[in-house]
Amino acid sequence: MPSVNELLEEILTATTGSFNPTTDIAIERLIEGVSLAASQQPSGLGIANAINVEFGAAIGTGASDVQMDVNGLVTFHTGGLYRVKVVFQFGRTGGSQTAEVLFRFLINGVQLGRSVGVKLGNADDLRYIDIDNWFNVPTGSTLETQVMRDNAGNNSGGLFQTIPTNEGAGTWSNVPCAVMRVERLIPTP
C-alpha cells in the first residue's frame, strides 16, 4: 500500500527526478455511486437503529481495485491512499421538536474520524453536507457509511431526495439523497 511519500518517490523516479505537480499526477475516479432512493431513514432513535447508507447499483468486481455492493459496503482490494467524498441531503418528516441526525465512516467495523451531525428544526428543513477525506487504507479493508438519529432529538430525520417540478422544456435532474466517490492519486505517463 503506497503512502503519499512512496507515490511521490515513484513519480520522481519515473520522471528522472523532476516533478511538475500540474502535469505529473492525476486523480483517478474508481467509484461514483448515486442513490436512487427517495429516502434512507433509520427506523428509530439511537445506535441500535443506525442504518448503512446505500449509493445505488453495485460497482466493480473482486478483480477491481475498489468495489461497492448494493448496500453501500466498499471493499478495497488494493491498499493505498484513497479520497472518499460523500454528499448527503439530510431532512425530516413531521414531529415538533428538533431532530438530530448523525453520520460516520467505519473501517473494518471501527469508527474512522469524527461523527458529523445536523439539527433539523422542522419538517421543511433540508441540509446539504459534503464530506471529503483522504484515507490510507490497507488491502482488504471495508468501508461502511452510517446514519443515525440521536436519542437527544425527535424520532424523525434521515436522507431525502429532492424531485424538482418540471415545467416542460429543460428538465432538471433529481437531487439524490446520497452520493459517494472514491478516487486516488496516480502518476501520469
N, C-alpha and C positions, 0 to 999 in steps of 0.2 A: 504494500500500500504506500504509494509515494506521498511524502509530505510536500508542503509548498516549497521548501528549500530543495528537496530532491527534484521536483518538477522544474524549478528554475535551473538547477545544475544540469538537468537533461537538455534543457533548451540552450544553455550556454555551450554545452558540448556539441550539440547539433549545429550551432551557428558559429562554431570555431571561436567562441569567446566574446562575440559581440551580440548584444541583445537589444532589440528595439521593442519596447512594450506595446507599441501601437500596431506592429506587424507580425511579431514572432509568437504571439499567444492568442488563443481564441477561446470562446465559451461554446461548448458542445451541449446542445439540449438533448437529453436522453428520454425524458418523460414530460408530457403535458397532459394531465388528466383534468377533465372538466365534469363535474357532477351535473346530471340532468334532473336530479330530484327536485321537486317543488319545495321540500323542506327536509331537514335532518334534525330531529328533536329528541333529546333524552326523554325517557318515559316517566321520570320523576326527579326529585332532588337528590343530591349527594353523589358520592363516589360510586356507589353500587349501581347507579343509573347512568353513568357516563357512557357515551357511545363512541365507536370508532367511525371516523368520517370517511365516506367513500368519495372517490373522484372519477366516477364514470367507468367505462369499459376497462377490462384488463389490458395491460400494455407490456409487451416483451415476453420472453420465454426464459427458461432456465439457462439458455445459452447467451442471453443478453447480459451486459454488464450490470444493468439495473432492471428490475421487473416490478410491476404493480398489479395486484389482483383486484377483482371487482369490489372487494371490501375495503380497499384503500391501503392494504398492507404492502409496503415497499421492501423488497429484498435486494441487498447489494451483493451481487455475485462476484464483483471485483471491488476490492477495497480501494480507498483513496480519498481525496479531498473533493467533496460534492457541495454544490449550492442547492439548498432546498428552499423554495419560495412557495408560500401558501397565501391564498386570498380567501377571506371569508366574508359573507354578508350575514351578520348577526341580526336577529329580530325576535319578535314575540307575538303571541296572540292572547288577548284577554288578560284578566287579572287586574287588580287595582293597586298593588304595591310594586316596588322596584324589583325587577328580576336581575340576578347576577349570573352571567354565563361565562365560563372559563374554557380555555384551550391549552393543550400541552402536546409536546412531542414525547414519544417513548422510543428509546433504542434498546432492543432486546428486552423489552418489558420494564425498563428503568427510565424514569423521567429524565429528559435531557434539557438543561437550561431551566428557565423560569416559566411559570404559568403566565398567561396573558388573559385579562378579563375585561368585560364590558358590563356596565349597568344600564339597563333599559327601563326607563320610567313609565312607559305606556305602550299600548298595543300598536301605536303608529311609529315607534322607534325602529330605525334600521341603522346599523353601524357597519361600515366597510373597514376591515382590518387587513393589512398587507404585512406579512412577516417574511423576512429574507435573512437566511442564515447560511454560513459555510460550516460543514462538519467534516472532520477527518474520520472516516468510517472503516472499520475492519471488514475484511471479506466475510460474507455470510451473515452480516448483521441485518436486522429487520427494523423498520421504522413504522410506528403507528402514530396516528394523529387523533386525539380525543377531544370531545366537547362534553362539558358537564354543567348542570345547573347547580349553583352553590346553595347549601342549606340556609344561608343568610337571606336569600331572596325569595321572590314569588315563584311558584312552580309553573313557570312558562318561559319560553325562550329556546332558541336554537339557531340553526342556519336556514335562511329563507332565500328562495329565488324571486326575482322581480321579473314580471312579464309586462313589457311595455304595451300600451294601447297603440295598435297600428292604424294609421289614418289614411290608408291607401298606398300611394306611391312612396317609395323609400322606407321600407320597414326596418325596424331596429331589432337586433338580436336580444335574446333574454339575458338578464344578469344572473349568472349562476350563483348558487349558494356556496360553492366551494371549488377552488381551482388549486392544483399543485403542479409545480415544475421542478424537475431535478436536472441539474446541469453540472458540468465540470470543466476545468481548465485543461486545454490541450495545446501542445506546441503546433505551430503552423509549419507546413512543409517549406 
